[in-house]
Structures are given as structure tokens and as C-alpha cells.
Amino acid sequence: MNQLDDLVTAVRASSKYKYVCEDYVRNLGAQELARRANLKEAVKATKNKLHQVAGAYLDSTTRYAEWLQQLRAVQPGDMSALRPVCARIMSHHASTRERLASLDSFYAQTLARLAPVHSVLDVACGFNPLAIPWMPLAPGATYYAFDIYEDLMAFLHEFINLCQLHGDAQASNVLQPVALPQRVQLAVVLKAIPCLEQVDKSAGKNLLEHLDADHLLVSFPARSLGGRSKGMLNNYEARFMELISGHNWQVERFEFASELAFFITK
Ligand SMILES: C[S@@+](CC[C@H](N)C(=O)[O-])C[C@H]1O[C@@H](n2cnc3c(N)ncnc32)[C@H](O)[C@@H]1O
């Protein structure tokens, strides 16, 4: 085994990161090995980075099998009965937990001009597919979701089926080009760009330019995980303007308590 294999094994031996897809740990690990003095430091730096971009948002206790049972107890396709169960589960990921208070208006407002939506790609989705019961989707719509956790994606795959939608949830690193079987009507990139840009500065630009979608719903957090706003709104709005500069895209802006969202028509 070489050093990179040792690093991947060491990182995935920890309960917090054992389900992070291997190729992503390998990519991050290779970067850290090139920068650090030895394997031990590179393992520590890789875990720190994983914490910053993903682990910090996710509760330490995830009970996917139990949650699936609770979701399956609801009459198939009954979206209003699914809502309270989904809201409880979404409270276990900081990003969706912050959105819960605005969920009744979030998708109704941002997707009003597109409803009913026929196909969605949810990039670095976290627990957001559990908000499907609030989304104005067409019956039998297609929903693709990507994040780096294998166990979360297996759970969301079952949930997408339970909602009687087509599509898939796959453990995948979205810093690599996202391959889809078809072009989608809408890609959602919620509060993900600041995380992704911590690893790759051009991630936001690449996603906005290359995602195979007619429309994009992009958002940025209005406050940090610690709860302070620190002028974040202005900074992220400026960053977004930079990302779309030079493109003749139509943009609508929406401000919610926990995030600033932009609906883009390409
Ligand atoms: C701030 S959370 C946003 C989650 C979700 N989009 C939402 O708004 O509720 C960032 C998410 O990005 C995921 N993530 C970080 N790096 C990623 C990568 N390279 N590829 C795919 N997902 C990634 C994390 O696991 C985490 O779920």
C-alpha cells in the first residue's frame, strides 16, 4: 500500500467519515499529502477539511433505517402526511434545519415561474431532497441528488422511490463533472458554493457554467453555523455577481431569514 492508500484507510476508519465516498477522500488526501510533512499530519488535515465542508453540518447520530420505517408508514404519495416526518428528519442536518422556518414559502416563491417542475438535479444536496413534499414538482418528476455520503444517498434513493418519483441519489464528488442521463429543467445548488470553494476556488463558476440545466436555483447562507451574520449577505451577493458576470442570464433574487437565493434562467 502507498501513503495515499494508508491515508484513505485511516480517514475512513473513523465513524464520522466511514461513509464518505472513497474517491473524494482520495482527492482531498492527495492534496494534503502534497502539502504536509508526513502521513499523520495529512490524515489530520484531511479530516479537518471534511469537517469544514460536510461533517460540521451533519448530526453525529443518523438513524437512516429507523427514519425510512417512519417514512414508509405514511400512505405512498401522500405529500402532506410526509411533511411532519420529513421536517423532523431534516432537523438533523444544520443546513436544512435552518431552512425549516421558511420552507412553506421557499420553494413556492423561488420556483413559482417554473411550476410544475419536471426534472431536478440537487447538487451537494445534504438532506434537502426531504423537502420534496414542499416542492412544486410534476407527478412522476425526475429527481437526481448528489452528496459525498454513501449511507445518506442510499437512504435518499429509497425516499425518492417512496415519493413515486424517477431518478436517483448517488454518492459523488460534485467537484468532478456531474454526469446525468438527461438534461434537467432545474439544478439546485443550495448553500453549497462556499463549501465547495474551500476545496476548489473555481467550483462555483464551473457548476454555474457547466451544469446541464435550463434553470438554476442557487443560494448562500445568511449567517454562519455559529449564528453570526458578519456581513455575509453582502459578501455572498458580491461573490454571486462575480460568478455570473459576463453571462446574459436572467436572474431573480429572493431573501429569506436563513439564506439568499437566486433563480437563474440561462
Ligand atoms: C452547507 S451544506 C448544504 C446542503 C444542502 N444543499 C442544503 O442547502 O440543505 C453543504 C453540503 O455539501 C456537501 N458536500 C461538500 N463537498 C461536497 C462535494 N465535493 N461533493 C458533493 N457534496 C459535497 C456536504 O456533505 C453538505 O451536505
PDBQT file of the ligand as one rigid body, heavy atoms in Angstrom, charges set to zero:
ROOT
HETATM    1  C1  LIG A 301     -23.993  23.664   3.579  1.00  0.00    +0.000 C 
HETATM    2  S1  LIG A 301     -24.433  22.032   3.201  1.00  0.00    +0.000 S 
HETATM    3  C2  LIG A 301     -25.768  22.298   2.056  1.00  0.00    +0.000 C 
HETATM    4  C3  LIG A 301     -26.685  21.118   1.959  1.00  0.00    +0.000 C 
HETATM    5  C4  LIG A 301     -27.949  21.348   1.100  1.00  0.00    +0.000 C 
HETATM    6  N1  LIG A 301     -27.616  21.767  -0.233  1.00  0.00    +0.000 N 
HETATM    7  C5  LIG A 301     -28.876  22.330   1.759  1.00  0.00    +0.000 C 
HETATM    8  O1  LIG A 301     -28.843  23.518   1.412  1.00  0.00    +0.000 OA
HETATM    9  O2  LIG A 301     -29.614  21.944   2.651  1.00  0.00    +0.000 OA
HETATM   10  C6  LIG A 301     -23.129  21.539   2.135  1.00  0.00    +0.000 C 
HETATM   11  C7  LIG A 301     -23.287  20.106   1.621  1.00  0.00    +0.000 C 
HETATM   12  O3  LIG A 301     -22.277  19.870   0.639  1.00  0.00    +0.000 OA
HETATM   13  C8  LIG A 301     -21.869  18.528   0.729  1.00  0.00    +0.000 C 
HETATM   14  N2  LIG A 301     -20.565  18.463   0.045  1.00  0.00    +0.000 N 
HETATM   15  C9  LIG A 301     -19.409  19.060   0.408  1.00  0.00    +0.000 A 
HETATM   16  N3  LIG A 301     -18.457  18.825  -0.510  1.00  0.00    +0.000 NA
HETATM   17  C10 LIG A 301     -19.028  18.086  -1.492  1.00  0.00    +0.000 A 
HETATM   18  C11 LIG A 301     -18.541  17.534  -2.718  1.00  0.00    +0.000 A 
HETATM   19  N4  LIG A 301     -17.288  17.737  -3.120  1.00  0.00    +0.000 N 
HETATM   20  N5  LIG A 301     -19.407  16.831  -3.486  1.00  0.00    +0.000 NA
HETATM   21  C12 LIG A 301     -20.687  16.623  -3.092  1.00  0.00    +0.000 A 
HETATM   22  N6  LIG A 301     -21.201  17.124  -1.933  1.00  0.00    +0.000 NA
HETATM   23  C13 LIG A 301     -20.379  17.850  -1.156  1.00  0.00    +0.000 A 
HETATM   24  C14 LIG A 301     -21.853  18.289   2.222  1.00  0.00    +0.000 C 
HETATM   25  O4  LIG A 301     -21.867  16.919   2.572  1.00  0.00    +0.000 OA
HETATM   26  C15 LIG A 301     -23.103  19.022   2.671  1.00  0.00    +0.000 C 
HETATM   27  O5  LIG A 301     -24.226  18.171   2.666  1.00  0.00    +0.000 OA
ENDROOT
TORSDOF 0
